[in-house]
Amino acid sequence: MDNLFEETKMIMKKYNIKANKSLGQNFLINNEVVENIINSSEIQKTDMVIEIGPGLGTLTKYLLEKAGKVLCIELDKRMIKILNDRFSKLDNFEIINEDVLMVNLNEIIKENKKNKNIKDVKIVANLPYYITTPIIMKLLEDKLDIKTITVMVQKEVADRLIEVPGGKNTGAITYSVYYYCESEKIIEVPNSSFIPEPDVTSEVIKMKLRNKPPVNLNHPKVMFMIIKSAFMQKRKTLLNALTNTQVFLSKEEGLRILKKLNLSENVRAENLSIQDFANIAKIISK
Ligand code: SAM
């Protein structure tokens, strides 16, 4: 592998690029981390990879060597020019100059899957940190026909994403990731692995989409609404949080439901398993 520090410096100088902080631009320069991302995404020739925020093309170059097709989605026009200069000769490279949150990924995946040579779709990205959560939620909630999501995110966010519900790093998003995926930590990444250095430590994580959710619900949306309400007032007990947000019509009703589910009246949202929230959702739906 090339010396990524030298290569990145050279590309930035050649195109007179200064990282745009408001676009979350921190370019990866650590060879070991790039190798880890590429290897852990287990890309096959029959895969299409969607890379979100390819930037200068550091990961893109190695993804193009492994995948049947790499479709990049990048917002910054300056990067489009660089990426086209570097890769447009390759016939497995395609780029879309748009905000990933505005792209209809379902349609893109459907279109590309018409190609008999593409079997699976995998997402790989060193994500722009200012929109990590909306991107992850989009990838999960749009119910995309994808196999895995391998992404670099802030360590603090990674801790919440890969936590098992009820564990010490549990947040509302923990339940969403757990509902849709099995997830694992790949590697912790120090700030010195980027130009410019971000203020936070990062982590690469891999989320593998489940074939079947871990809880059985006709209307999972109701459960996610309850989880959102519970975590909006995280410092309060679950009983108070769900009463204040009118998920429980009264405190008495809330107490009855908690008792029925063998949950203490002092329990807090982050102590509940996904099955506990699913049980509350089933009772509320009735
Ligand atoms: N992949 C490159 C790397 O690893 O060096 C760059 C990663 S950098 C952390 C995030 C990239 O996402 C930047 O290139 C930035 O321009 C791009 N980006 C920021 N917001 C975006 C958005 N809404 N849609 C698509 N790309 C975006």
py3Dmol code that shows the C-alpha trace and the ligand (Angstrom):
import py3Dmol

protein = """\
ATOM      1  CA  MET A   1       0.000   0.000   0.000  1.00  0.00           C
ATOM      2  CA  ASP A   2       1.220   3.517  -0.795  1.00  0.00           C
ATOM      3  CA  ASN A   3       2.277   5.867   1.960  1.00  0.00           C
ATOM      4  CA  LEU A   4      -1.122   7.478   2.553  1.00  0.00           C
ATOM      5  CA  PHE A   5       0.264  10.453   4.447  1.00  0.00           C
ATOM      6  CA  GLU A   6       2.509  11.418   1.503  1.00  0.00           C
ATOM      7  CA  GLU A   7      -0.189  10.658  -1.075  1.00  0.00           C
ATOM      8  CA  THR A   8      -2.827  12.720   0.745  1.00  0.00           C
ATOM      9  CA  LYS A   9      -0.447  15.677   1.169  1.00  0.00           C
ATOM     10  CA  MET A  10       0.418  15.474  -2.512  1.00  0.00           C
ATOM     11  CA  ILE A  11      -3.217  15.391  -3.703  1.00  0.00           C
ATOM     12  CA  MET A  12      -4.177  18.256  -1.393  1.00  0.00           C
ATOM     13  CA  LYS A  13      -1.286  20.332  -2.711  1.00  0.00           C
ATOM     14  CA  LYS A  14      -1.936  19.490  -6.360  1.00  0.00           C
ATOM     15  CA  TYR A  15      -5.607  20.516  -6.158  1.00  0.00           C
ATOM     16  CA  ASN A  16      -5.042  23.251  -3.582  1.00  0.00           C
ATOM     17  CA  ILE A  17      -7.467  21.612  -1.154  1.00  0.00           C
ATOM     18  CA  LYS A  18      -8.088  22.835   2.369  1.00  0.00           C
ATOM     19  CA  ALA A  19     -10.322  20.538   4.390  1.00  0.00           C
ATOM     20  CA  ASN A  20     -13.814  21.974   4.838  1.00  0.00           C
ATOM     21  CA  LYS A  21     -14.611  21.508   8.536  1.00  0.00           C
ATOM     22  CA  SER A  22     -18.306  22.149   8.096  1.00  0.00           C
ATOM     23  CA  LEU A  23     -18.443  19.130   5.754  1.00  0.00           C
ATOM     24  CA  GLY A  24     -16.725  16.945   8.360  1.00  0.00           C
ATOM     25  CA  GLN A  25     -13.632  16.519   6.201  1.00  0.00           C
ATOM     26  CA  ASN A  26     -10.934  14.562   8.005  1.00  0.00           C
ATOM     27  CA  PHE A  27      -8.915  12.606   5.488  1.00  0.00           C
ATOM     28  CA  LEU A  28      -7.648   9.188   6.488  1.00  0.00           C
ATOM     29  CA  ILE A  29      -3.862   8.747   6.303  1.00  0.00           C
ATOM     30  CA  ASN A  30      -3.315   5.594   8.379  1.00  0.00           C
ATOM     31  CA  ASN A  31      -2.470   2.564   6.188  1.00  0.00           C
ATOM     32  CA  GLU A  32      -3.265   0.037   8.922  1.00  0.00           C
ATOM     33  CA  VAL A  33      -6.747   1.498   9.423  1.00  0.00           C
ATOM     34  CA  VAL A  34      -7.476   1.497   5.688  1.00  0.00           C
ATOM     35  CA  GLU A  35      -6.372  -2.157   5.485  1.00  0.00           C
ATOM     36  CA  ASN A  36      -8.649  -2.979   8.414  1.00  0.00           C
ATOM     37  CA  ILE A  37     -11.651  -1.285   6.828  1.00  0.00           C
ATOM     38  CA  ILE A  38     -11.077  -2.985   3.481  1.00  0.00           C
ATOM     39  CA  ASN A  39     -10.464  -6.441   4.985  1.00  0.00           C
ATOM     40  CA  SER A  40     -13.309  -6.336   7.484  1.00  0.00           C
ATOM     41  CA  SER A  41     -15.829  -5.331   4.818  1.00  0.00           C
ATOM     42  CA  GLU A  42     -15.116  -8.695   3.101  1.00  0.00           C
ATOM     43  CA  ILE A  43     -15.804  -7.371  -0.365  1.00  0.00           C
ATOM     44  CA  GLN A  44     -16.320  -9.796  -3.232  1.00  0.00           C
ATOM     45  CA  LYS A  45     -16.243  -9.258  -6.983  1.00  0.00           C
ATOM     46  CA  THR A  46     -19.998  -9.836  -6.963  1.00  0.00           C
ATOM     47  CA  ASP A  47     -20.561  -6.916  -4.543  1.00  0.00           C
ATOM     48  CA  MET A  48     -21.509  -3.357  -5.222  1.00  0.00           C
ATOM     49  CA  VAL A  49     -20.049  -1.042  -2.579  1.00  0.00           C
ATOM     50  CA  ILE A  50     -21.727   2.266  -1.842  1.00  0.00           C
ATOM     51  CA  GLU A  51     -19.115   4.600  -0.408  1.00  0.00           C
ATOM     52  CA  ILE A  52     -20.503   7.644   1.402  1.00  0.00           C
ATOM     53  CA  GLY A  53     -18.168  10.647   1.407  1.00  0.00           C
ATOM     54  CA  PRO A  54     -15.186   9.291  -0.577  1.00  0.00           C
ATOM     55  CA  GLY A  55     -13.323  12.603  -0.217  1.00  0.00           C
ATOM     56  CA  LEU A  56      -9.948  12.403  -1.967  1.00  0.00           C
ATOM     57  CA  GLY A  57     -10.505   8.726  -2.781  1.00  0.00           C
ATOM     58  CA  THR A  58      -8.259   7.053  -0.204  1.00  0.00           C
ATOM     59  CA  LEU A  59     -10.614   4.155   0.508  1.00  0.00           C
ATOM     60  CA  THR A  60     -12.145   4.287  -2.962  1.00  0.00           C
ATOM     61  CA  LYS A  61      -8.900   3.183  -4.600  1.00  0.00           C
ATOM     62  CA  TYR A  62      -8.801  -0.093  -2.636  1.00  0.00           C
ATOM     63  CA  LEU A  63     -12.568  -0.642  -2.837  1.00  0.00           C
ATOM     64  CA  LEU A  64     -12.299  -0.427  -6.642  1.00  0.00           C
ATOM     65  CA  GLU A  65      -9.707  -3.218  -6.618  1.00  0.00           C
ATOM     66  CA  LYS A  66     -12.015  -5.553  -4.675  1.00  0.00           C
ATOM     67  CA  ALA A  67     -15.597  -4.791  -5.696  1.00  0.00           C
ATOM     68  CA  GLY A  68     -17.586  -5.446  -8.853  1.00  0.00           C
ATOM     69  CA  LYS A  69     -18.743  -1.856  -8.648  1.00  0.00           C
ATOM     70  CA  VAL A  70     -18.128   1.146  -6.382  1.00  0.00           C
ATOM     71  CA  LEU A  71     -20.763   3.840  -6.290  1.00  0.00           C
ATOM     72  CA  CYS A  72     -19.575   6.976  -4.490  1.00  0.00           C
ATOM     73  CA  ILE A  73     -21.842   9.657  -3.058  1.00  0.00           C
ATOM     74  CA  GLU A  74     -20.001  12.908  -2.336  1.00  0.00           C
ATOM     75  CA  LEU A  75     -21.357  16.383  -1.644  1.00  0.00           C
ATOM     76  CA  ASP A  76     -18.211  18.479  -2.224  1.00  0.00           C
ATOM     77  CA  LYS A  77     -17.759  19.396  -5.912  1.00  0.00           C
ATOM     78  CA  ARG A  78     -13.993  19.809  -5.455  1.00  0.00           C
ATOM     79  CA  MET A  79     -13.764  16.108  -4.583  1.00  0.00           C
ATOM     80  CA  ILE A  80     -15.779  15.122  -7.663  1.00  0.00           C
ATOM     81  CA  LYS A  81     -13.081  16.577  -9.906  1.00  0.00           C
ATOM     82  CA  ILE A  82     -10.315  14.761  -8.004  1.00  0.00           C
ATOM     83  CA  LEU A  83     -12.189  11.457  -7.942  1.00  0.00           C
ATOM     84  CA  ASN A  84     -12.986  11.655 -11.649  1.00  0.00           C
ATOM     85  CA  ASP A  85      -9.336  12.426 -12.462  1.00  0.00           C
ATOM     86  CA  ARG A  86      -8.230   9.451 -10.406  1.00  0.00           C
ATOM     87  CA  PHE A  87     -10.823   6.819 -11.253  1.00  0.00           C
ATOM     88  CA  SER A  88     -13.110   7.703 -14.179  1.00  0.00           C
ATOM     89  CA  LYS A  89     -11.111   5.414 -16.490  1.00  0.00           C
ATOM     90  CA  LEU A  90     -12.179   2.418 -14.426  1.00  0.00           C
ATOM     91  CA  ASP A  91     -15.448   0.930 -15.610  1.00  0.00           C
ATOM     92  CA  ASN A  92     -16.536  -0.167 -12.117  1.00  0.00           C
ATOM     93  CA  PHE A  93     -16.502   3.421 -10.785  1.00  0.00           C
ATOM     94  CA  GLU A  94     -19.536   5.709 -10.548  1.00  0.00           C
ATOM     95  CA  ILE A  95     -20.053   8.919  -8.631  1.00  0.00           C
ATOM     96  CA  ILE A  96     -23.071  10.924  -7.566  1.00  0.00           C
ATOM     97  CA  ASN A  97     -22.567  14.550  -6.516  1.00  0.00           C
ATOM     98  CA  GLU A  98     -25.314  14.893  -3.909  1.00  0.00           C
ATOM     99  CA  ASP A  99     -26.132  15.038  -0.230  1.00  0.00           C
ATOM    100  CA  VAL A 100     -26.389  11.384   0.811  1.00  0.00           C
ATOM    101  CA  LEU A 101     -29.436  12.211   2.926  1.00  0.00           C
ATOM    102  CA  MET A 102     -31.286  13.302  -0.222  1.00  0.00           C
ATOM    103  CA  VAL A 103     -30.389  10.271  -2.341  1.00  0.00           C
ATOM    104  CA  ASN A 104     -32.967   7.549  -2.986  1.00  0.00           C
ATOM    105  CA  LEU A 105     -30.751   4.593  -2.089  1.00  0.00           C
ATOM    106  CA  ASN A 106     -33.528   2.042  -2.512  1.00  0.00           C
ATOM    107  CA  GLU A 107     -33.978   3.020  -6.138  1.00  0.00           C
ATOM    108  CA  ILE A 108     -30.213   3.008  -6.819  1.00  0.00           C
ATOM    109  CA  ILE A 109     -29.840  -0.439  -5.284  1.00  0.00           C
ATOM    110  CA  LYS A 110     -32.829  -1.821  -7.176  1.00  0.00           C
ATOM    111  CA  GLU A 111     -31.470  -0.470 -10.477  1.00  0.00           C
ATOM    112  CA  ASN A 112     -27.985  -1.888  -9.906  1.00  0.00           C
ATOM    113  CA  LYS A 113     -29.262  -5.253  -8.786  1.00  0.00           C
ATOM    114  CA  LYS A 114     -30.759  -5.708 -12.249  1.00  0.00           C
ATOM    115  CA  ASN A 115     -27.158  -6.315 -13.260  1.00  0.00           C
ATOM    116  CA  LYS A 116     -26.684 -10.089 -12.959  1.00  0.00           C
ATOM    117  CA  ASN A 117     -23.050  -9.620 -11.912  1.00  0.00           C
ATOM    118  CA  ILE A 118     -24.040  -7.827  -8.707  1.00  0.00           C
ATOM    119  CA  LYS A 119     -25.290 -10.080  -5.921  1.00  0.00           C
ATOM    120  CA  ASP A 120     -24.886  -8.075  -2.731  1.00  0.00           C
ATOM    121  CA  VAL A 121     -24.638  -4.443  -1.735  1.00  0.00           C
ATOM    122  CA  LYS A 122     -22.359  -3.259   1.089  1.00  0.00           C
ATOM    123  CA  ILE A 123     -21.910   0.195   2.565  1.00  0.00           C
ATOM    124  CA  VAL A 124     -18.408   1.408   3.432  1.00  0.00           C
ATOM    125  CA  ALA A 125     -17.594   4.890   4.710  1.00  0.00           C
ATOM    126  CA  ASN A 126     -15.472   7.149   6.804  1.00  0.00           C
ATOM    127  CA  LEU A 127     -18.539   9.166   7.725  1.00  0.00           C
ATOM    128  CA  PRO A 128     -18.792  12.948   8.048  1.00  0.00           C
ATOM    129  CA  TYR A 129     -19.277  13.188  11.836  1.00  0.00           C
ATOM    130  CA  TYR A 130     -21.704  16.130  11.799  1.00  0.00           C
ATOM    131  CA  ILE A 131     -24.412  13.862  10.327  1.00  0.00           C
ATOM    132  CA  THR A 132     -23.421  10.407  11.610  1.00  0.00           C
ATOM    133  CA  THR A 133     -26.751   9.685  13.288  1.00  0.00           C
ATOM    134  CA  PRO A 134     -29.053  10.818  10.433  1.00  0.00           C
ATOM    135  CA  ILE A 135     -26.999   8.752   7.970  1.00  0.00           C
ATOM    136  CA  ILE A 136     -27.070   5.613  10.122  1.00  0.00           C
ATOM    137  CA  MET A 137     -30.811   6.038  10.744  1.00  0.00           C
ATOM    138  CA  LYS A 138     -31.434   6.473   7.022  1.00  0.00           C
ATOM    139  CA  LEU A 139     -29.438   3.335   6.216  1.00  0.00           C
ATOM    140  CA  LEU A 140     -31.450   1.361   8.763  1.00  0.00           C
ATOM    141  CA  GLU A 141     -34.945   2.807   8.396  1.00  0.00           C
ATOM    142  CA  ASP A 142     -35.041   2.869   4.601  1.00  0.00           C
ATOM    143  CA  LYS A 143     -34.918  -0.943   4.819  1.00  0.00           C
ATOM    144  CA  LEU A 144     -32.299  -1.147   2.121  1.00  0.00           C
ATOM    145  CA  ASP A 145     -31.423  -4.392   0.425  1.00  0.00           C
ATOM    146  CA  ILE A 146     -27.864  -4.364   1.837  1.00  0.00           C
ATOM    147  CA  LYS A 147     -25.704  -6.926   3.635  1.00  0.00           C
ATOM    148  CA  THR A 148     -23.330  -4.895   5.786  1.00  0.00           C
ATOM    149  CA  ILE A 149     -22.440  -1.366   6.866  1.00  0.00           C
ATOM    150  CA  THR A 150     -18.768  -0.815   7.730  1.00  0.00           C
ATOM    151  CA  VAL A 151     -18.186   2.718   8.962  1.00  0.00           C
ATOM    152  CA  MET A 152     -15.804   4.968  10.843  1.00  0.00           C
ATOM    153  CA  VAL A 153     -17.588   7.101  13.437  1.00  0.00           C
ATOM    154  CA  GLN A 154     -16.662   8.973  16.618  1.00  0.00           C
ATOM    155  CA  LYS A 155     -15.764   6.459  19.341  1.00  0.00           C
ATOM    156  CA  GLU A 156     -18.410   7.868  21.661  1.00  0.00           C
ATOM    157  CA  VAL A 157     -21.088   7.226  19.027  1.00  0.00           C
ATOM    158  CA  ALA A 158     -19.621   3.806  18.180  1.00  0.00           C
ATOM    159  CA  ASP A 159     -19.979   2.814  21.847  1.00  0.00           C
ATOM    160  CA  ARG A 160     -23.714   3.529  21.654  1.00  0.00           C
ATOM    161  CA  LEU A 161     -24.179   1.901  18.246  1.00  0.00           C
ATOM    162  CA  ILE A 162     -22.626  -1.445  19.125  1.00  0.00           C
ATOM    163  CA  GLU A 163     -23.876  -1.655  22.731  1.00  0.00           C
ATOM    164  CA  VAL A 164     -26.309  -4.405  23.679  1.00  0.00           C
ATOM    165  CA  PRO A 165     -29.538  -2.728  24.918  1.00  0.00           C
ATOM    166  CA  GLY A 166     -29.398  -2.368  28.704  1.00  0.00           C
ATOM    167  CA  GLY A 167     -25.581  -2.087  28.728  1.00  0.00           C
ATOM    168  CA  LYS A 168     -23.810   0.980  30.093  1.00  0.00           C
ATOM    169  CA  ASN A 169     -23.567   2.866  26.775  1.00  0.00           C
ATOM    170  CA  THR A 170     -27.215   2.389  25.834  1.00  0.00           C
ATOM    171  CA  GLY A 171     -28.930   5.270  24.029  1.00  0.00           C
ATOM    172  CA  ALA A 172     -32.088   5.406  21.921  1.00  0.00           C
ATOM    173  CA  ILE A 173     -30.106   4.539  18.774  1.00  0.00           C
ATOM    174  CA  THR A 174     -28.739   1.371  20.443  1.00  0.00           C
ATOM    175  CA  TYR A 175     -32.182  -0.239  20.087  1.00  0.00           C
ATOM    176  CA  SER A 176     -32.488   0.705  16.403  1.00  0.00           C
ATOM    177  CA  VAL A 177     -29.111  -0.759  15.504  1.00  0.00           C
ATOM    178  CA  TYR A 178     -29.798  -3.874  17.584  1.00  0.00           C
ATOM    179  CA  TYR A 179     -33.225  -4.345  15.984  1.00  0.00           C
ATOM    180  CA  TYR A 180     -31.821  -4.255  12.461  1.00  0.00           C
ATOM    181  CA  CYS A 181     -28.227  -5.506  12.857  1.00  0.00           C
ATOM    182  CA  GLU A 182     -25.631  -7.550  14.623  1.00  0.00           C
ATOM    183  CA  SER A 183     -22.730  -5.217  15.196  1.00  0.00           C
ATOM    184  CA  GLU A 184     -19.090  -5.401  16.197  1.00  0.00           C
ATOM    185  CA  LYS A 185     -16.106  -3.197  16.839  1.00  0.00           C
ATOM    186  CA  ILE A 186     -13.334  -3.466  14.260  1.00  0.00           C
ATOM    187  CA  ILE A 187     -10.620  -1.064  15.422  1.00  0.00           C
ATOM    188  CA  GLU A 188     -10.149   2.059  17.528  1.00  0.00           C
ATOM    189  CA  VAL A 189      -8.561   4.893  15.561  1.00  0.00           C
ATOM    190  CA  PRO A 190      -6.485   7.712  17.127  1.00  0.00           C
ATOM    191  CA  ASN A 191      -6.912  11.328  15.914  1.00  0.00           C
ATOM    192  CA  SER A 192      -3.410  11.236  14.447  1.00  0.00           C
ATOM    193  CA  SER A 193      -4.772   8.980  11.680  1.00  0.00           C
ATOM    194  CA  PHE A 194      -6.341  11.945   9.854  1.00  0.00           C
ATOM    195  CA  ILE A 195      -5.517  15.239   8.183  1.00  0.00           C
ATOM    196  CA  PRO A 196      -6.676  17.481   9.781  1.00  0.00           C
ATOM    197  CA  GLU A 197      -6.869  15.733  13.157  1.00  0.00           C
ATOM    198  CA  PRO A 198     -10.437  15.579  14.555  1.00  0.00           C
ATOM    199  CA  ASP A 199     -10.962  16.513  18.235  1.00  0.00           C
ATOM    200  CA  VAL A 200     -12.204  13.039  19.085  1.00  0.00           C
ATOM    201  CA  THR A 201     -11.050   9.421  18.959  1.00  0.00           C
ATOM    202  CA  SER A 202     -12.718   7.385  16.236  1.00  0.00           C
ATOM    203  CA  GLU A 203     -13.703   3.769  15.757  1.00  0.00           C
ATOM    204  CA  VAL A 204     -14.495   1.511  12.831  1.00  0.00           C
ATOM    205  CA  ILE A 205     -17.544  -0.659  13.387  1.00  0.00           C
ATOM    206  CA  LYS A 206     -19.317  -3.240  11.268  1.00  0.00           C
ATOM    207  CA  MET A 207     -23.060  -3.790  11.252  1.00  0.00           C
ATOM    208  CA  LYS A 208     -24.433  -6.915   9.642  1.00  0.00           C
ATOM    209  CA  LEU A 209     -28.109  -6.697   8.683  1.00  0.00           C
ATOM    210  CA  ARG A 210     -30.203  -9.365  10.388  1.00  0.00           C
ATOM    211  CA  ASN A 211     -32.446 -11.689   8.404  1.00  0.00           C
ATOM    212  CA  LYS A 212     -35.009 -11.574  11.181  1.00  0.00           C
ATOM    213  CA  PRO A 213     -35.439  -8.982  13.970  1.00  0.00           C
ATOM    214  CA  PRO A 214     -34.759 -10.106  17.557  1.00  0.00           C
ATOM    215  CA  VAL A 215     -38.307  -9.187  18.662  1.00  0.00           C
ATOM    216  CA  ASN A 216     -41.526 -10.002  16.914  1.00  0.00           C
ATOM    217  CA  LEU A 217     -43.768  -6.971  16.384  1.00  0.00           C
ATOM    218  CA  ASN A 218     -46.481  -6.117  13.882  1.00  0.00           C
ATOM    219  CA  HIS A 219     -45.774  -2.398  14.300  1.00  0.00           C
ATOM    220  CA  PRO A 220     -42.126  -1.813  15.228  1.00  0.00           C
ATOM    221  CA  LYS A 221     -42.732   1.931  14.665  1.00  0.00           C
ATOM    222  CA  VAL A 222     -44.778   2.023  17.875  1.00  0.00           C
ATOM    223  CA  MET A 223     -41.829   0.547  19.793  1.00  0.00           C
ATOM    224  CA  PHE A 224     -39.429   3.098  18.308  1.00  0.00           C
ATOM    225  CA  MET A 225     -41.816   5.915  19.176  1.00  0.00           C
ATOM    226  CA  ILE A 226     -41.886   4.699  22.791  1.00  0.00           C
ATOM    227  CA  ILE A 227     -38.080   4.398  22.889  1.00  0.00           C
ATOM    228  CA  LYS A 228     -37.747   7.940  21.538  1.00  0.00           C
ATOM    229  CA  SER A 229     -40.145   9.266  24.171  1.00  0.00           C
ATOM    230  CA  ALA A 230     -38.349   7.358  26.946  1.00  0.00           C
ATOM    231  CA  PHE A 231     -34.944   8.748  25.973  1.00  0.00           C
ATOM    232  CA  MET A 232     -36.163  12.321  25.473  1.00  0.00           C
ATOM    233  CA  GLN A 233     -36.275  12.554  29.274  1.00  0.00           C
ATOM    234  CA  LYS A 234     -33.432  10.209  30.061  1.00  0.00           C
ATOM    235  CA  ARG A 235     -32.757  11.515  33.571  1.00  0.00           C
ATOM    236  CA  LYS A 236     -36.310  10.766  34.650  1.00  0.00           C
ATOM    237  CA  THR A 237     -37.633   7.322  35.524  1.00  0.00           C
ATOM    238  CA  LEU A 238     -39.260   5.475  32.633  1.00  0.00           C
ATOM    239  CA  LEU A 239     -42.605   5.891  34.368  1.00  0.00           C
ATOM    240  CA  ASN A 240     -42.299   9.687  34.493  1.00  0.00           C
ATOM    241  CA  ALA A 241     -40.778   9.994  31.017  1.00  0.00           C
ATOM    242  CA  LEU A 242     -43.548   7.966  29.394  1.00  0.00           C
ATOM    243  CA  THR A 243     -46.276   9.658  31.436  1.00  0.00           C
ATOM    244  CA  ASN A 244     -44.976  13.151  30.580  1.00  0.00           C
ATOM    245  CA  THR A 245     -44.890  12.294  26.881  1.00  0.00           C
ATOM    246  CA  GLN A 246     -48.393  10.770  27.111  1.00  0.00           C
ATOM    247  CA  VAL A 247     -47.330   7.292  26.035  1.00  0.00           C
ATOM    248  CA  PHE A 248     -48.913   6.262  29.328  1.00  0.00           C
ATOM    249  CA  LEU A 249     -52.263   8.027  29.586  1.00  0.00           C
ATOM    250  CA  SER A 250     -51.800   8.368  33.355  1.00  0.00           C
ATOM    251  CA  LYS A 251     -49.275   7.451  36.019  1.00  0.00           C
ATOM    252  CA  GLU A 252     -51.679   4.769  37.265  1.00  0.00           C
ATOM    253  CA  GLU A 253     -51.843   3.179  33.831  1.00  0.00           C
ATOM    254  CA  GLY A 254     -48.046   3.307  33.620  1.00  0.00           C
ATOM    255  CA  LEU A 255     -47.697   1.632  37.005  1.00  0.00           C
ATOM    256  CA  ARG A 256     -50.116  -1.120  35.952  1.00  0.00           C
ATOM    257  CA  ILE A 257     -48.158  -1.775  32.751  1.00  0.00           C
ATOM    258  CA  LEU A 258     -44.770  -1.820  34.512  1.00  0.00           C
ATOM    259  CA  LYS A 259     -46.109  -4.182  37.170  1.00  0.00           C
ATOM    260  CA  LYS A 260     -47.542  -6.512  34.537  1.00  0.00           C
ATOM    261  CA  LEU A 261     -44.109  -6.665  32.875  1.00  0.00           C
ATOM    262  CA  ASN A 262     -42.257  -7.165  36.167  1.00  0.00           C
ATOM    263  CA  LEU A 263     -40.463  -3.830  35.781  1.00  0.00           C
ATOM    264  CA  SER A 264     -39.688  -1.670  38.818  1.00  0.00           C
ATOM    265  CA  GLU A 265     -41.439   1.696  39.009  1.00  0.00           C
ATOM    266  CA  ASN A 266     -37.984   3.277  39.369  1.00  0.00           C
ATOM    267  CA  VAL A 267     -36.494   1.682  36.258  1.00  0.00           C
ATOM    268  CA  ARG A 268     -34.829   4.019  33.713  1.00  0.00           C
ATOM    269  CA  ALA A 269     -35.049   3.790  29.943  1.00  0.00           C
ATOM    270  CA  GLU A 270     -31.459   2.631  29.461  1.00  0.00           C
ATOM    271  CA  ASN A 271     -32.000  -0.399  31.743  1.00  0.00           C
ATOM    272  CA  LEU A 272     -34.621  -1.945  29.469  1.00  0.00           C
ATOM    273  CA  SER A 273     -33.967  -4.748  27.024  1.00  0.00           C
ATOM    274  CA  ILE A 274     -35.434  -4.522  23.535  1.00  0.00           C
ATOM    275  CA  GLN A 275     -37.916  -7.217  24.567  1.00  0.00           C
ATOM    276  CA  ASP A 276     -39.096  -4.971  27.441  1.00  0.00           C
ATOM    277  CA  PHE A 277     -39.790  -2.121  25.006  1.00  0.00           C
ATOM    278  CA  ALA A 278     -41.445  -4.556  22.602  1.00  0.00           C
ATOM    279  CA  ASN A 279     -43.712  -5.750  25.438  1.00  0.00           C
ATOM    280  CA  ILE A 280     -44.709  -2.169  26.300  1.00  0.00           C
ATOM    281  CA  ALA A 281     -45.404  -1.530  22.605  1.00  0.00           C
ATOM    282  CA  LYS A 282     -47.651  -4.605  22.392  1.00  0.00           C
ATOM    283  CA  ILE A 283     -49.734  -3.469  25.390  1.00  0.00           C
ATOM    284  CA  ILE A 284     -49.945   0.149  24.168  1.00  0.00           C
ATOM    285  CA  SER A 285     -50.963  -0.947  20.652  1.00  0.00           C
ATOM    286  CA  LYS A 286     -53.942  -2.808  22.076  1.00  0.00           C
TER     287      LYS A 286
END
"""
ligand_1 = """\
27
SAM
N -13.428 8.961 2.686
C -12.470 10.033 2.865
C -11.342 9.568 3.753
O -11.529 8.541 4.422
O -10.306 10.185 3.773
C -13.125 11.289 3.434
C -13.878 11.105 4.714
S -14.423 12.628 5.440
C -14.486 12.133 7.128
C -16.153 12.748 5.058
C -16.508 12.990 3.596
O -17.925 13.113 3.471
C -15.943 14.281 3.001
O -15.360 14.011 1.761
C -17.170 15.203 2.839
O -17.061 16.120 1.767
C -18.256 14.167 2.601
N -19.605 14.656 2.956
C -19.932 15.540 3.917
N -21.266 15.695 3.994
C -21.797 14.884 3.038
C -23.124 14.616 2.609
N -24.178 15.188 3.209
N -23.313 13.748 1.593
C -22.248 13.143 0.999
N -20.971 13.357 1.360
C -20.742 14.210 2.370
"""
view = py3Dmol.view(width=600, height=400)
view.addModel(protein, "pdb")
view.setStyle({"model": 0}, {"cartoon": {"style": "trace"}})
view.addModel(ligand_1, "xyz")
view.setStyle({"model": 1}, {"stick": {}})
view.zoomTo()
view.show()
